[in-house]
Amino acid sequence: MAIRIPITLFSAAGFGLMLVGAAAAHEIGGSDAAFVAGARGADPVPFLYLGAKHMVTGYDHLLFLVGVIFFLFGLRQIALYVSLFSLGHSATLLAGVFLGWRVDPHLVDAAIGLSVAYKAFENLGGFRTLFRAQPDTRAAVFGFGLIHGLGLATKLQTLDLNPEGLLANLVAFNVGVELGQLLALSLILVVMTLWRRTRMFAPAAQGANVVLMLAGFILAGQQIAGYVLGGAVP
């Protein structure tokens, strides 16, 4: 045990630095932003691609999903929780952009980071240990899905979206997000399934969730710093 803790903390620190260095990858910019700004009318195929690309590169969303499925072994359970998450983020993604909800992106992304830490803390049995109670995991996943969807909406709101064909493009973007999530989740499940079949899974599961929790706190801290400083974190 004395050996595993330093290794876990070292891995967490390195993983956190990787996340900070890759933070800009989660934004919609460059040629993608230019395309969206120039779109006129309904153009679903490119928006579908953008949605899938954004989810596949959305490390904060994927880290949360890793936490959600970490101890889920049945496909029916996995499908239930992923569906709850998808329902939540689809609702706020569409409503957030189409109805013009305005929330500071740093605060939303900070909450998304905390959602990763929350799920890892739950996986570690933190609620039962400290509070002798267990929150409803299904309600939590759905609620965090709402927050994640709002985070997606804030990314789109930074772009110059043309109102002509907006609803069709938003629906296409959301479908792309779901397809990207399905692709990423399939790869994650393959890796998790292979890992669970090894002897390393049981002794390493706790350390992996410690890393996951620290990564969530790092993501949240980065966004809070961006909010306080009034811009992106250097």
C-alpha angles and dihedrals in degrees: 000000000000089000098046097055097061090045091051093049092047091051091048092052092050092046091049092052089050090053093049091050092048096045095110091058090076095062125089105239146127117037092352092058091045091053093050091048090052097045114118119189128343113338104161103169098063091043090051089054092048091052093051092046092049093052095046090052093039098105093176092057091045093049089054091051090050088055092047096053097033095104098021111109103167121080091220091056092046091049091050096051095041090049091052090050092047093048091052098048093042091055096052095038092058097036094042094057101031094047094038100240108180120208127156106261092218092059093046092048090047089055089049090053090050089051088061090050091046093054093047090048089051091049089053090056092247096146094051092046099046103027104022088230138092121218117225102274093201093054090046093052091048092047093050088047087062090053093047090051090052088052089055089048093054089056091055092044091062088064128078098254116191111226090218107096090356097139094050091048092048092050090049091049090050092049088051090052090053092048091048090049091050091051094047093043091051091055091045091051091051091052093043092048092051091046093050090056092061128081089241096071101075097047093040099044095085093048091048091055091048087056090047092051093049090048089054091051091048091052091048093047092050092054094045089052089050090051093049093046091046098238147029119332110248 
